[in-house]
């Protein structure tokens, strides 16, 4: 596609780290990782031993990391953030839980009850969001069977997870549900999935608690039975030293796999169908790591470091939340009614968004700054009203962010108090016009320890504002004030959450909606209250001029409007709140907002609710972007996570709404299909690449989630043993982590919404301009790489193989590609180097499927190929697929799949659905040929008939009024 695709390949220029859109302060200087933040969540009971265990893990991991990276990196300093409720004496922290790089939390909040999990959604080579550990990780009694620790050294495990988090590499072993064995062209055998092909192990299954060896493949499927697994020996693998992304419990494993053919102990296995090969294009983990900013261009070269022991600092989270609102009152705030919008949203934040016992103060700034309300602890409704009434009403003067921030820090440090860990929320149109500017006070902000969140609503917002927010540990939000934009209220809602609370205890945004409405028109919509929420349910309506007619209808027909006591209006801030008493009914709540004024006005509605009790785990959503700032030639990925407790929620309708410069908002459906931008199928993370660029400027992204036809599916996993298995065949002891995964369906209607963030799209010289027609017409985007190519069936007798994959798009994972190239080789090396046996198949090699007619992005493709087999010979093949668009932009080669003929029985995938292939005499016309012929004849007949009718028509009417007919044809009007 040409339209709107010019700028979807973007060279990343990221404010923090490419791949992470949350703040992080980690830096690698002189080979040492500094500013690592480890948090212990408030849900974890106080335990001094946990702190000691964390320190020991980092000490062990640091020396292991130093060796694994060939003397290029180690852990230099670590800050451990403990809950405010813990009795340990320590400094108050400037850090907050949301900015933790590693979090220790109860296993209740980890997927499927695991003891470790790394959230990483941005693809190969991109850093992740956070590492999660459960304290149970250190319970050796829990992880021991027959006195053998099944997890292995915790420091090694830390390095394994760090590689996921920091460098964007993936596991090289097969997890449950993934392909465990494959046909190896290199060995001519069916072998287990591993990184280094020299590693030794056994194939086994558990039967009634006993070890049973899997010695022979199933002749019906050509594979070992589904319950069979491959696991390396614990002590017999002296011939390998890699890979850390395979099995760290094996003592000889000390390195990552590399591409050195002469190093048999570390050489990467390009054949194995593991996640690393699938997502990183058969690249070794070490090659990906070397390309990271940490080591690329000879950054942090090897260096002898006698002592790699990290230093530790233990700090305590602030007990009381302290917030200063810094409000822009400069003259530019009078434009587009920005001042009133600011007052309105701020008042709503004070009324609904700040929890009890929070200290709040307000400063205003233009070219100068002043305190307009001192720090006050919120303990009553009267406190909130008093603070709201102090909000400034006049605007004028220039804009100095520096003065505003200095005054905010001054307020926080009055009476000898400390600003460390306190929050400053700046609301402004975002354009600096007076000194001191924000960069002038950057050092003062950093030394104060305050966290700065900035909200701006002007496309000309200075770029350094987002840099300042992120470097302080805060967030940056932007709203372009389009008619249907809800970014302002959504962002302030996200800032409501007390960092000391986990996401399951916080208020939930069910829906937000907005529109500019004319007299007599109305904004209609609905949201669903499900069984886990309903406490403190509030409908908040913000309007600009005259109070609209508002009506809320419950599932049973109960109406709430201005005639009822639940209806509260604040004329000073043009705000209406309808608070549902007690517990809101389960079901669909409908709203209607109708304008009665003769002038149009913008109205915004937000619907929020809380969990029924502390034991509930409502469906939650989180969202983010793969980048926050970019120039031409790159891509941005949008993701959303949907879960309930520790369980992924599948089958939801997840939509990203993108506010764009110089164009209307656009909607993008996110997928959890393991294809395109989505890394793992059915993990509750929905993803998609954004391609609909309209210009240079800022883009804001909102996520909406709802059920499909009232059905919600939870992916539940029951664990009977632990995660990292060990089979000690020498001692006759088997230890196996056994998981049973099933889908649990329940009937409910669900509404959720959140803001994912914003990103800046620019060139070196332009930060705000629409795309030109020439730019819109250029197509530089290739189809996305296929990552789920799979073999569904092989037939030695028929000389066929059935391949299946998910169709990519014309532009990344959107629209429809032009054609496919299917590549075949005898081995992985030939495929990688495009040598010897490697070739591209033609349509003559295809028995089912059309290389020139790809499906629309996201739809499964099935192709049946004829294979050139020589009777009596054992043969192996490697396949890969790529898509090409109509401009010739070529996608990368897909993941490799391997098949064998002769030395293994025919293979049939358990999910294969037989396809009837109709064979045909090549000298007889095909059905397609006949259809084409019929179409041509029919078209000719229609053309002849049309010509006759038109001739009769002209003969009758043209002579009467030639001038009228000529005029109407020329202008396109219909007679």
N, C-alpha and C positions, 0 to 999 in steps of 0.2 A: 504494500500500500504506500502511496506517496503522501496523501493528505495527513497532516498533523504528525508526521513521523521524522521530521528532519533531525530533531535533537534528542532522540531517545538513546543514542549511544553517547554516553557522557564520560569524560575523563574526570574521575573523582577528585574533588578538592574538598576534603572533609574537615570540619571544624575540630573534631576530636580524633577519632580513629575511623577509617573507612570500615563500614559494617556495623558500627555501634552508634546509635542515635541517642543514647543516654550519656550523661556526663561520666567521664572516667579520668583520673589524674595519673594513670600509670605511664611511666616513661622508662625507656631503656637507655641508660647513660653509662659509658665505660663498662659495658657488659653486665651491669647490675639493674634489675627491675626494681624501681622505686615507686613509692606511694601506692602500694597494693592495699586495698581496703577489704578487710574481712569483717563481716557483721554476724552477730549472734542475735537471732530474731527474738522478740519479746515472748514468743510462744515457748521458748526453750527454758526449762527450769534452771535456776542458778546452779552452777557446777564449776568450781575452780579447776577441777581436773580437765575439763573441756578445753580451757585456755592452754594448759600445759600440753594437751594432746595436739592442739593446733600448732603450737610452736614446734613440737617434735616433728610433726609432719612436714613443716616448711624447712626445718633444718635438714632432714633426710632428703627431701625433694630438691633442695638447692644444689647439693653435691651431685645428685643424679642428673639434674637438668644441665649442670655444667659439663658433665661428661657426655651427655646425649647430644648437646649442641656443639661438641668439639671445642670446648673452652670459650664459647661465644656468649653465654648468658648464665646468670644465677639470680636467686632472689636476694636482694640487698636489704630492703626494709619493708616491714609489714605493720599496718595499724589494725588492731582488733577492737571493734566497736561492740561493747556489751550493753544490754538493756539498762535503762534508767532505774529499774526496780532492783537490780542486783546490788548487794551491799558492798561490793568491792570498791575500795577507794581508788579513784583515778581521776585524771583530768576530764573536764567536760569536752565533748567532741564538737568539732565543726562539721563533722561528717554526718550524713543521714543514710538511713537504710536503703533508700531508693538508688543510691550511688554505689552500693557495695559491688565489688568485683566478684567476691566469693561470699555466699551466704550460708550459714548453718541454721537450718530450720527443722522442725519436726517432720518426720517422714510422711505425716498426714498430708503435707502440702507438696510432696514430690510425686511425679507421675508414677502410678502403680506401686507406690510405697517403696521406691528405690532408696538406696542410701546415697546415691549421687546422680547428678543430672546436669548437663551443660546446655543452656538455651542458646542455640545458634541457628539463625534462620536466613542468613544472607548469602550462603553459597560458598563454594570452594575458595579458600584464600582470604575470606572475610572474617574478621573477629566476631565473636559471639556476644551475647548480652550479659550473661552471668553464669557462674558455676554455683550449683546448689549441692550442699552436703547435709546429711542428717547426722546428729551426734551418735546415733547407733553405729556409725561407721567404725568407731573406736572400741566398740564392745566386742572384744575378741571371743568371749564366750558365745556370743550370738553367731559369730562367723566361723566357729570351729566345729568340725565334725571329726570324731576320732582324734582329737587333739591336733588337727591340721587346720591352719588358717586358710580359708578358701578365697580370701580377697588378695592377700599378698601385702607387701610393705606399703604403708599408706603414703609415704613420700613418692614412690613410683606411681601410685594411682593419681596423686596430685599432678604430676608431670603429664600423665595421659590426658587428664581433663584440661590442663592448661593448654595443651596443644590444640584441643578443640576450640577453646575460648580465645586464645591469642592469635593463632595462626590459621584457623579455619580448615583443619584437616579432619579426617573422619576415621571411624573404626575400620579395621582390616580383618576382623573376624565376623562370622555370620551370627546375627542375633536370631532369637526365636522368631519364626515367621518369615525369615529371609532364606535364600537358597543356601543350603549347607554344603552341597557337593556339586561338582561340575566335571564335564569331559575335558581333560587336559590334552591339547595337541602336543605339548612339550613332553609329557610322560607317556601318553597313550593309555591313560587310565582314568577312572572316575576317582577324583581326589577331593579332600576337604578344602574349604576356603581358608586361605592363609596368605600372609604377605610374602614371606620368603618360602620358596617351594622346597627348600632343604629341611624345613622343620619337620620333626617326626611326631607322630601321635597315633591315636587309635580312633576307630569308628565304633560307636557303641550305642546302645539304647538301654533304658531302665525298664525292666519287666518285673512287676510285683516287688519292687525294691531291690532287685538283683541286677548285676551287670551282665548284659548279653552283648557279645561282639557282633557287629554288623559286617559280615564277611563277603556277602554276595548281594549284587543288585537285584531288585525285583524285576523279573523278566517282563512283567506287564507294563512297567513304567520306565525301565532303563535307569532307575535310580535306586539308592538305598531307601528303605521305608522312611516315611515322613518323620517318625519319632527318632531316627538315628541322628547322631551328632558326631562332629569331629573335634577332638581336643588334643592339644600338644601334651607330650610327656612333661612332667615337672622337672626331672633331673637328667634326662637322657639327651637333651638338646644342646650338646657342646659344639655342634657344627654351625650354629646360628648365633647372631648377636642382635638381630632385629626381627620384629619391629615393636616399638613401644605402643603403637596403635593396634597391635594384635593382642598379645598376652603379656602383661607386665609381671605376672607372678612367676614366669619362667626365669630362674636366676641368671641364665646366660644372656638374656635380652637387655641390652644397654643403649641401643641406638634406634634411630628411625631408618626405615628402608631407603636406599638410595639407587642411583642409576649406574653405578660402577660395575660393569660386567666382570671386572677382575676381582671384585670383592664378593665372593660367594656367600659370605656370612650375612651380608646386608642387602644383596641385590633384590630389587623390587620384583614382585610377581605381577606381570601385566595381564595375565589371563584371569585371575580370580575375580568372580562377580561380587566383590565386596563394595561397601559404600564409598570408600576412598576412590577406587577405580571408576565407579559409576558416576560420581559427582565431580571428580577432578580429571576426567579424561585420561585415565590410566597413568597419571603422573604419580611418582613416588612421593611419600610424605615429606622427605627431606628436600626435594626440589621445590615443593610448595612453600615450605618453611624458609628456604633460602631466598625466595622471591618476596617475602614479607618485608615491610619497611624496616623491621628490626635488623635485617641482615643484608638487604639488597644494596648493590653498589659498594660492597665491602664495608658496610656499616658494622660496627662492633666486631672487628676481626678477632681471631683467637688471641687470648692473653692469659698468661700464667697468673693465677690468683691463689695464693697460699691458703686463704681461709674464705670459704663461701657461706659461712654461717650468717643468717640474716639478723638484723636488729629488729626489736619488737617494741611497739608502744600500745598499751592497753588504755582505751578511753571509754568513758561512759556517755551514753546518749543523754541529751538534755531532758530533764524531767518535765519542764514546762515549755510548751511551744510558745515562741515569741515571734510576732509578725509585725512589720511596719509596712503600711501601704504608702507608697510614694506616688503622688498624683500630679500629672502634668497639667498646669494651668496657664500655659503660654498662649499667645494669640492665635497660633495655628489650630488650637483645639476648638476654635469657633467654627472652623470649616466643617461642613457636612454634619453639623450637630454633634461633633465628636465629644464635646464637653458633657452634654446631657447623657450620651451613651455611657461615658465613663462613670458618671455619678450613679446612673441607674444600675449598672452591673456591679459596681463596688458596693452599693447599698444592699443588693441581693446577696453578695458574698458575705457581708457582715451579718446579715440576718440569718442566712441558712448555711453558710460555708465554714464558719469558725466554731469549733467545739468548745464546750464549757472549760473553764480554767485556762484558756489561752490568753496570753497578754497581747494586746493590740494597740498600736499607735498609728498616727497619720501625719505625714508631712506633705506639703505641696511645693512645687517648684516651677519657676519659669527661668528668667536669667538669674534670679535669686531663689532662695529656699527658706521655708519657715515651718516650724512645728505647729500644727493646728489641733492636734489632740495628743496628750501625753500617753505613755504606756498604761493601759488599763486592763485588769483581769476581768474577763467575761464571766459573770456569774448569774446573770439574770437577763430577761428580755429588756428591762429598762437600760441596762448597760449597752445593749446593742442599739437601742433607739437613740441613746445619747450620742454614741459615736457616729451614727448615720447622720444626725442633724448637724454635725460639725463638718460635713463634706463641703468643699469649696464650691461656690456658685459662679464666680467671676473668672474670666480668662483675659490674658494680655501679656505682652512682653515676649522676649526671646526664650530659647530652650537650652538649659544647661543641665545635662544629666549628671555631670560631675558634682554640681552643687546639691542636686537632689539626693544623690547617694551619700555625700558627706553629711548632710543633715540627718538622713536616716540612721547612719552609724552613730552620729552624735546622740540621737534619741535612745538608741539601744544601749549606749554606754553611760547614760546618766546615772548618778548616784553610785558610781563605782562598779556598775554591772559590766558584764562581758558580752560582746556581740557574737562570740563563737557559737555556731550552730543556729543562730537566729536567722529569720527569713526577711528579705526585703522584696516586696512585690511592686514593680514599677508598671504603671499603666500610662501609656503615652501614644501620640501619633508617630513617634519613633524617629523624628528628624531633629538632629542636633544643630543649633544655630549659634550657640554662645559658649565661651570657655568659662570654667574648665569643662572639657568634654570627658566622656566616660573613660577614654584611654588615659587621661591625665590623672585619674584617681585609681587606676588599676592596682597599683601596689598597696594603696590604703585598703582597698576592698579585700585583697588577698590576706594582708596581715590581720585584718579584723576577724577573719574566720566566718563572716556572714555569707549566707547563701542568697544569691540574687536571681530572682525570676523576673523576666521582662515580658510584658504583653504590649504589642504594637498593632495599630490599625491604620497603616499607610503603606502603600506599595513602595514608597521612597524611603522606607526605614533603613537607617545606616546598618551596614553589614556587621560592624564591630559590636553591635549590641548583642547579637547572638553569641559571638565569641566570648564576651564578658560573662554572659549568663552561664554558659557551659563551663568556662574555666573556674567559676566559683562553686560549681556543683549544682547550679540551678537549671532552669528550663527557659526556652524562648518560644513564644507563641505569636501568631500573626493572624489578623482577620482583615480581609479586603472589603468587608461590609457589602457584599453582594446581597441581592434581595432575599435569597433563601439561605444565606450563610448563618450558621449558629456557632461559629468558631469562638466568638467572644465568650458566650455563656458556657460553652463546653470546656474551654480551657480553664476558666475560673472554677468550674466544677472539679476538674482534675486537681487543681491546686488546693481544693478543700481538704483532701485526705491527710489526716494526721500521720506523719511518717512512722509513728510508734504503733499504729494499728496495721494488722494485716488486711489484705484486700477483701477477705471474707466478712470482716466486721464493718466495713465502710458503707456509706450510702451508695446506692446504685442508680446510675442514670439509665432509665428505661428508654427514653426517647427525647429528642429535641427537634423542633420544627420551626420554620420561620417563613414569612412571605410578606410582600407588600400588597395590601388589600385595598381595593376601592370600595366606595359606598355600595352597600347592598351585597357585596361579595363576602365570602367567608373562608376561613382556613379550617379544613376538616381533616380529621385523622383519628388514630387510636393507638393504644399501647396495651400490652397484656401483663397483668399481675399473675405470677405463678405461685405455686404452693410454698416456696421458700422465702418469699418476701411479702410485703404488705404492711409493715410497721412504718409509721411516720411517712406515709405516702402524700406527696405534695405536688400539686399542679401550679407552676409559676408562669405567669404571663407578663411579659414586658411589652409596653406599647409606647408610641412616640408622642401622640397629641391628646386625643379624647378617648376616654374609657370605652372599649368595645363591648359588645354583647358576648358574654362568655358562658358557655354551658358545658358541664361535664356530666356524662351519663354512665352509671355503673353497669356491670353485667346484668343485674336484675332490673334495670330501668330506673333506679333512683337518680334523680336529677339534682345537681348542685349548680346554683347560679347566684346572682346578686341578692336574691330574696332569702337566702339561707345563711345561718350564722357561720358556717364553714368558710364563707366567702369573705376575704379580707382585702381591702384596697388601701394602698398608700399613694395618695394623690401627689405627694411631694416628689415621688420617684417613678410615677406612672407604672406602678406594679400591682398586680393582683395575685393573691395566693389563695388557693383552695386546699385546705388541709383535711384529708379524709380522717374522720375520727376512728380510734381504735385500730382494728385490722381491716385493710381494704379487701373487698371481695376478690376472689380468684376469677380471672376471665378478662374479657375485653372491655376496656374503659375507653369511651369515645369522647372526643372534644370537638367543640365548635367555637370559633372566634370570628365574630361578624362585626364589620366596621359600619358605624352609623353616621360618622362625620362625612361631609361632602368631599373632603380631601383624602387622598390615599395615605396610609401610614403603614409602617413596618411593625409587625407583631412577632414575638418569639415566645414559644412555649417550651418549658422543660418539665419532664415528669420524672420524679425521683422517689425512691423507696428504700427501706432498710430490711435486712434479714429479720425473720420473726424472732430468732433468739441466737445466742452465741454458738449453739450446737449445729446450726444450719450451715450448709455450704452451697449458697446459691450459684447458679451459672455466672461465671465472671468472663470478662473479655479484656484483652490487652492488645495494643496495636503499636506499630512502629514502622520506620522507613530504613532503607539501607544506606541512606546518605542525607546530609542536611544542606550541602552546598555543592554545586557542580557547574562545570563548563561544558562546552559542546563535545560530543562523541563519548557517550557513556550510557548508563541505565540506572533507574531507580526502582527498587522493589518495595511493595507495600505488603505488610503481613499483619495478621490478626490471630491471636490465640484465644480459643474458646475452651473452657474447662469447667468442671464441677468438682470441688474438692481436689483430689489428686488425679481425677479421671478426665481424659480428653472427651470432648463432645463432638460427635460426628454428624454429618448430614445436615448441617445448618446452612441457611442462606445468608452469606456474608458479603456485604457490599461496601466498597470504598467510595465515598463521595469526595471529589476533588474540586476545590475552588481554584479557578485558574485566572490569570491576568488576561484581560482583553477578550474574554469569552465566558460563556455560561458554564456553570459547573457540569462535570461529567461523572457518570457512575461506572464502576468497574467491579465485576463479580470476581471474588477471590475463591481459589480452589484449594482443596485438600486432597489432590489426586496423585501426588508424587511426581508430577511432570511440570515442565516449564520452570517457573520460579519456585515452585513448591518442592521442598527437599524430600520429605517423608510422607508417604500416603497414610491417611487415617491416623494422624497423630494429634488432631485438633488444632493444627496450625494451618491457616488458609493464606495463600500467597498469590501474587500476580505482579508482573512488570507493568509499569505505567508508560504509555506511549503517546497519549493524546496531548502533546504540548501545544500551547497557543501563543506563547511569547516568552520574552525574558522577564523575569520577575519572581515573586514568591507564590508558592502553591501550598494550600492547606489541605490536610487530609483528615476526613472523619470516617469512622467505621460504624456501620449498623449491622446488627445480627438479629435474625428471627428464625423461628422454626419453619420446617416444611410440612405443611398439612397437619400440624399438631403433633408431630412425632419427633422425639428427641432420643438420640442413641448415645449411651455412655460406653466407652471402651474400658472395661474393667479387667485387671490382671490380678490373679491370685498367685502369691509367691509361697512356695513350700520350702525352698532352700534359698541360698544367697546368689548374688549376681555373678561373681567371677568363679567359675567352676575349676576344679583341679581333679585330675585322675592320676593317682599315684599307683601306676600299674605294678611298679617294683614291689610295693608293700601290700598289694592286693586290696587297697582301699579306694573306693570310688566316692567322689563328692560331686554332686550335680545340683545346680540351681534349676529348679523346675518351675516354669510359669504356665499358667493356663489363662488364656485371654478369651473373653467372650463379650458380645455386645448385649447391653441391657436396654431395651426400649421402654419408654414410658410416654404416656400421653400428656402433653402440656403445650400451652402457647407461651412463647418467650419473646420479650423485647429487650434489647440491650443496645447501648450506644457509647462511644468513646471517641476522643480525639487521638489520632495517631501521630500528629506532628506536622511540621512544615519543612519545605526545602526551597532553596534559592537556585534559580536557573539563570545563568548569566554567561556573558563572554568577557573577554579581557577589558573591552571598552564599553560594553552595554550591560546595564543591570535592569533596565525597564524599557521595553519596547515590544510591540506586537511582531510576530513573525511576518516577513514579507511573503508575497505570493511565490517568489522564486524559492525561498527557504521551505515553504510548505510543500512544494512540488518535488523536492529532492528526496529520494529514498536511499538512505544509507544504512538501514537496519536489516540485519540478517534474521532469519528464523532462529528461534531459541534452540539450544542443543537438546537433543533427545536423550533422556537419562533413564528410561525404563524399558529399553529394548529387551525382549525376552523370547526364548525358544519355547514354543507351545507343543510341538510334536515333530518327530523325525520318523521317516519310513525308509528303511533300506531297500525294501521291495519296490516301492513307488519312486525311489530316488528323489524324495522331497523333504523339505523342512518348512515348518510353519513358524513365522515370526510375528510378533505382536508388539505394538508400541502405542503411545498416545501422540496424536497429531500435534505438532508444534504450530506456530502461526506464521503469517507472512512477516509480521513485525514482532519479534520475540515470541510471546505466547498469546498473541491476538490475531484475529482474522484467519486467512487461509493461505498456505504456501502454494507455490507454483508447481513444484515437482519434487520427487525424491530421488536420491542416489543411494542404491544399496551396494555396499562394498563387501567383497569376499576375499579372504586370503587363507593360506594353509596354517598360518601361525600368527601370534600377536605381534612379533617383531616385524614381519613383513607388512602387516597392516599399519603399524606405527610409522615405518620408514617408507611406505608406499613402494616397496620393491618386490621383485621376483613374482610371487604368486598372487599379489594383490591386483584386483581388477574391479571395475564397476559393472554391475549386471545390467542387462537391457530388458526391455519389456518381453522379449522372447523367452527370457529365463523365468518369467512370472506366470504361474498358472492361475492365480487368483489375486486380484488387486491391480490397480492402475497407477504406475509411477507418475503419470502426468495429471492425476486427479486426486490430490491429497484431500482429506477431510478437514473440516473446520477445526481450529485449535481446541484441544481438550477431548476430542472424540477418539475412541480406540481404533487403531488400524490393524488389519490382519492380512498378511501376504503369504501365499504359498509359492515356494520357489522350487524349480527343478535343479537338482544337483548333479554335476558330472562325476558319477561314481565308476570306478573300474572294478569289475567283478573279481572277487577273491582278494582284494587288497583292503587293509585297514586304512581308513582315511579320516582326517580331522579338518575342520573348517572353522574360521573365525569370521563373524559378520559384524558390520556396523552400518548405520544409516545416517544420512543427513538430509536436510530439507534445503531447497533453494527457492528464492522468490522470483517474481517476474523481471526484476532488474538485474538478476544474476548474483545478488547477495547470497552467499553460501553459509549455512549454519555449520558449526563444528561437528566433527564426527561424533556419533553417539557412543554410549558405553558399548564395550565388546561383549558378544556372546559366543560361546564355543559349542560345537557339536562333534560327535564321533560316530563313525560308521564302521562296523565290523568287529571292533574290540569290545563294544558294549551293545546291549540290546537296544532296540528302538525306544525312544523316550516319548512319554506322553505326560504333559503337565496336568496336575489335578484339576485345574480350572479350564481346561481346553474344551471348547464347544465345537464339535465336528462341522465342517463346512463342505457342502456339496460342490464339487468342481465338475463342470460339464465339459467333457472333451469334445473336440470338433475337428472335422476334416479340414485341413488348411486350405483346400481348394474350393470349399463351399463358403458362401457368404456367411459371416457371423451375424448374430442377432443385432449387434451394433451397426454393422454394415446395412442390414435391412432397414433398421430404424432410421438411419441417415438417409437412405434412398427414399423411404416413404416421406420423410420430412421435406426433402428437396422437391419431390413431385407435388406434395401438398402446398408448399410455398409458391411454386410456379402457378398452380391452379388458382390460388387465392389472388396472386398478382394479376393474372389475366382477368379474373372476375372484377377486381377493383378497377382495372383500366376501362372495362366496358361500362361500368356504372358511372364512373367519373366522366366519361365521354358523353353519355346521355345527359348527365347533370349539367355539364357545361353547355351543351347544345341548347338546352332548354332555357338556362338562366343567364348565361354570359351576355347574350345579345341585349337583354333587358337592362342590365345595370352593371356594365363592365367596371365602372369606376368604384362602385361600392365593394365589389368582390376583390378588386385589386387592393383597396385600402384594408379590408379585413384580413386578407392573407398576409399583408406586410406587417400589420401590427400584432398579429397572432390572436385576434379576437375570434370568437366562434359565432357563425351565422345561425 
